[in-house]
Amino acid sequence: MNKTKWIALAAGLALVLAVALLVSPRAEFVMGGAMVDVGYRLQDHLAAYDLGDADAHHHITPDAVWHEFLRQNDLAAGVRRVFPRSRYHPVVAMVACMDARIDTNELTGDTRRYYYIIRTAGSIMSEREEEMLELAVANGVELIVLTTHTDCAAERVARAPEQRSHYPHLVEGVAERERRIAEFLARPAIAERIARGELQVRRATIDTANERLVPAP
Ligand SMILES: [Zn+2]
């Protein structure tokens, strides 16, 4: 994109933002989300800031990745010092797979940190994750969203006989996923809140291709 187009894009965004601010909080919210998305698009192709080569044409050492990681954090933390963010109390806790194609910020387009997120391969849970969720509920969470996603590598490992011996605990975790969810729902602190209507636990599948959340029936 040439310089003139960038200026036109910036001017257009400024105009739309000014109108949005005058129109409604809803428009302001959507505009904020749109600007975050513009930021994603601006960064997406910047090879100079890559932490690795997606096509593996050249090797980048772990040490180089670490130092680039620190450099980018320094930049981000510097911005946060200048523009501190408001604190909101999370009311949603979500369990999601660690798959990097899923960006939990993008699932709702809300950047304001209303979420506790637990990420594990295959969205598997043990007693530890169950306690994490119960702690989140004790801290005010009113909705728990338990997700899985399409094209899940952990689920593929669990289905592949030659992989099962390499990752026995992961395979076990996937196999006992439903049992763990039932176990969590039966925990007294959780069951009582659900019965009183103070807590909901919902299930959903994330379409990995477009990050659309498909609620379970
Ligand atoms: Zn996955």
Boltz pocket constraint, residues with backbone or C-beta under 6 A from the ligand:
constraints:
  - pocket:
      binder: B
      contacts: [[A, 97], [A, 98], [A, 99], [A, 120], [A, 121], [A, 122], [A, 123], [A, 149], [A, 151], [A, 152], [A, 153], [A, 154], [A, 155]]
      max_distance: 6.0
